[in-house]
Amino acid sequence: MQDARSWSSVVLLVAALAVPCAARAGVVIVTESEPPAKEAASAGEARKASARKGDLHLTGRLYASGKDVRLQGTRTDGDGKESGTVLFRGASDTIVVLNDRERTYFEISRADAKRLASSLESVRAQIRAQLETMSPEDRAAVEQAMQEFGGLGNGGAKKPPQPIKAVATGRTSEVEGRPCRQFDVQRGGKRIAEACVASWRDVGLEPDDLAGVRELAAFQRDVLEQVDWEGLESAPGSEVFELMEEIGGVPVRVRTMHEGKPIVVRVIDVQRKDIDPELFRVPTGYERTTLPG
């Protein structure tokens, strides 16, 4: 009997350890930027024309399960093609940035953001002290160089971003067969993006399905508010994901500006499916590095 009980314990232990490796229910959202060549007869032809001209083309795939999120995407323009992957661990409020080419990764937590903000202010204080001992000509040159390098030498802190809000325009549209309502996304009364929002029902999701995405958007906002670094901004149009509860649905098309040019990103597919939990973990063999800079 003792052997039987022992074997039963082993079986239960193995089963318990196997649970975390089982596939987890989740959501996969596929996105793509719209080609600028509207005169082309079809989206396919426009995409080819865009690639020939070297216009910016973005593709993305978002995996969400509980509070975990994986974002992977590609950027293609005249300089070639780049890809990247970011993981978000909602339970620990940590972003993990993977470098697949070098098989490395680094992490950013709220504590890291606070340390970085403190370090930047310390550097600024040292620069300001050194500027006091320089000639007017040298001081002007250093101030110009520091201003170009993320505003390290500025005399004051970067103004905290104003709250954002979504304002319904009353217009409607359709994206990939899904009806959507138009919103202007505003910050400080200025329109920073346009979003067409499909209802949760029309997308086939529930608000809890994208809880991790909302937490990621809030995490990004908080980090940007803490780190006083001119030029450090959120991804174009990402602000709208902070407003999903307010707008009552999922943005299926976002129009914004990127590097001075208009860009439109749309959702082309939404799947509710089981997701391999390994997708939310750092791949085996990747070496952890320090936060760049």
NORWOUR-V726299 format. One line per field, one symbol per residue. psi: psi as a letter, one per 40 degrees, with the letter a starting at -180 (. if undefined). burial: + if it has 16 or more other ideal C-beta (glycine too) atoms within 10 Angstrom, else -. A space follows every 10 residues. Layout:
psi=???
burial=???
This chain:
psi=dddddddddd dddddddddd eiiihaihhh iiihiegeei didddddddd ddeeihhiii hhhhhbehih hiiihhaeea hiiihhihgd defhhhhhgd defiiiihid dddddddddd dddddddddd ddeiiddddd ddddddddge fdeieiihhi iiiiihhhee iiahhfehii ihihhihfeh heihhhhiid ddefiidddf dddddddddd ddddddhghh ehiiiheedd eeedddefah hehhhaihfe iiihhiheih hhihhhedde ihihehhhii hi.
burial=---------- ---------- ---+-++++- +++++++--- -----++--+ +---++++++ +++++-++++ +++-+++--- ----++++++ --++++++-- ----+-+++- -++--++--+ ---+------ +--------- -++--+---+ ++++---+-- ---+-+---- ----+--+-+ +++-++---- -+++++++-+ -++-+---++ +++++++-++ +-++-++++- ----++++++ ++++--+-++ ++++++---- --++++++-+ ----+---++ -----+---- ---
